[in-house]
């Protein structure tokens, strides 16, 4: 559902004092899909893994539109190396993406 301030909510959570204990905090606007070669995706996975391993991170993926489950499955691996208590927040207008991302807890607005 468009126009209900999902981006504002994601930004507000990211900037809230209550999440300052997360390090690193990452906010990515995923509005426009970009074609990436497998080498670029591999490099991104390596960089993410190195940046997140053993850390309690907060990741906000804002305005996600890509419904390709295989893309998200590939990108998911680096997020599994973070410390317990890490959080990933996804904002989307596409219900299939919300369902696909529902690994632990989903709140639909």
Helices and strands as residue ranges (DSSP letters): H 6-15, G 17-19, E 25-29, H 38-52, E 58-62, H 69-76, G 77-81, E 87-90, H 95-101
